[in-house]
Amino acid sequence: MKRLALAIVLFIFAISGAIADPTCHDKATDKKLSGAALNSFMAKCAKDATAACDKTAADKKLSGAAKNSFTTKCVKDATGA
């Protein structure tokens, strides 16, 4: 029972942390970027998101299809695409 309660609490913190992070698209909108500056910013932001998501997947010891699925969703959420 204690494990279940701990798992629920950790899950809630994980979701609230993910919701609070602004996406690359939100950051670009705040900076009022357009054209080449927008493309460059989004490419760098997607690259940084991919690196962070790969690290998270490695920390979770994911591999194969699970890693690919996790990384794809993570990058999509981070970039706001």
N, C-alpha and C positions, 0 to 999 in steps of 0.2 A: 504494500500500500504506500509506503514511503517513497519507493522508487517511482511509482506512478505519479504521485504528487510532485516529486522533483522533476520528472520528465515534462509534466504540464507547465510548470513554472518556467523551465528553460525554453520550452517551445514558445511561450508567450513573449519572453524577452527576445528571442530570435526574430519573431514576426514583427514586434514593435520596432526593433532596430532596423529591419529591412524596410519598413514602411517610412521611417523617418529620413532615410537617405534620398537626397534629390538625384534624379537621373541626369545623364549627360545632356539630354534634350532640355531638361529644366534649366540646367546651368547655362546652356547656350542661349536660351530664351532670356534669362536674366542678364546676360552680357550683351544681348541684342546683336548677336552675330549673324552674318549672312554671307552668301557667296563662298569664296575661297577660304575665308577665315572660319566659316561654319564647317566646311568640309574638313579642314585641317584639324579643328578642335574635336570634331566627332570621331575622326580616325584615331587621334591620340587617346581620346577618352575610351574608345572601344578596345584599343590595344592594352591600356592600363586595366580595364575591366577584365579582359581575358586573362591577363597575368594574375590578377587577384583571385579570380574564380578558379583558375588552375591550381593555385596554392591552397585554396579552401578545399577543393576536391582531393588534393593530395593529403591534406590534414585529416579528411574524413576517410581516407584510404579507399577511395573509389577507383574503379578501373573499368575498362571496356565500355560497354553501352551505358552503364550507369554514370560513368565519368562524363561521357559525351553529352548525355541528356542533361545532367546537372550543369555542366559548363555552358551549354547552349541557353538554357533557361536563365542562368545567372547573368550572362552577358546581355541577354535580351532585357532583363529587368533593370540592369545597371544603365544601359544606354537609353532606355525608354523607347525602343523601336517596336 
